[in-house]
Amino acid sequence: MNKQNIRTCKNCRYYNAFYVKCAYSFDKHKAGFCEQKQKGVYKDDKCDLYKSRQQKEKTVTVEHIDIAMKDLEELVQIFYNCDY
């Protein structure tokens, strides 16, 4: 039985979408660039080079939280008696 690739390029780790500059923002275009094929592709194209995107989980350590707390305490000291 033939195995069909049902995964589209827009979810592939090698796909980078093109963006179009508008008056106040950037809009995502329906095409992009495939880093594996080195050419432009549409977001709904399919190929055998598909790989899912890596998860972007970040580990937060106690040291990072301590740094953030010190920064927040400094901001509180700066803006404590500030009148807007």
Buried (B, 14 or more C-beta within 10 A) or exposed (E): EEEEEEBBBBEBEBBEEBEEEEEEEEEEEEBBBBEBBEEEBBBEBBBEEBEEEEEEEEEEEEEEEEEEEEEEEEEEEEEEEEEE
